[in-house]
Amino acid sequence: MAETLTAQEVAQWMANQVSEHGELYQEDALHLIEKNFGEEFTEQKDNGSWGIASAVLKAFTSLTTETVVWVKGERYWRPREDGDAPGRSQDA
């Protein structure tokens, strides 16, 4: 019987990508998650666009609250740096 993946495991993969590559663009993550883990870890948003499933994003945030930031203008995650403002969202 095949192993059933969880949102937590997909979130851990995302955290590993940020750690290994220094960044993870949301659009790239979406496509790689769908390709490597299955469409059950993606979802259609209210505006009709597709995104990473809420359960995956919640698990990713829990895993990386202190170590990863979201660069909102460019739509990617990167490791937290010494000069970053408090909070998850950063301008650059």
HELIX and SHEET records of a PDB file:
HELIX    1   1 ALA A    7  HIS A   21  1                                  15    
HELIX    2   2 GLN A   26  PHE A   37  1                                  12    
HELIX    3   3 GLU A   39  PHE A   41  5                                   3    
HELIX    4   4 SER A   54  THR A   64  1                                  11    
SHEET    1   A 4 LEU A  24  TYR A  25  0                                        
SHEET    2   A 4 TYR A  76  PRO A  79 -1                                        
SHEET    3   A 4 VAL A  68  VAL A  71 -1                                        
SHEET    4   A 4 SER A  89  GLN A  90  1                                        
SHEET    1   B 2 THR A  42  GLN A  44  0                                        
SHEET    2   B 2 TRP A  50  ILE A  52 -1                                        
END                                                                             
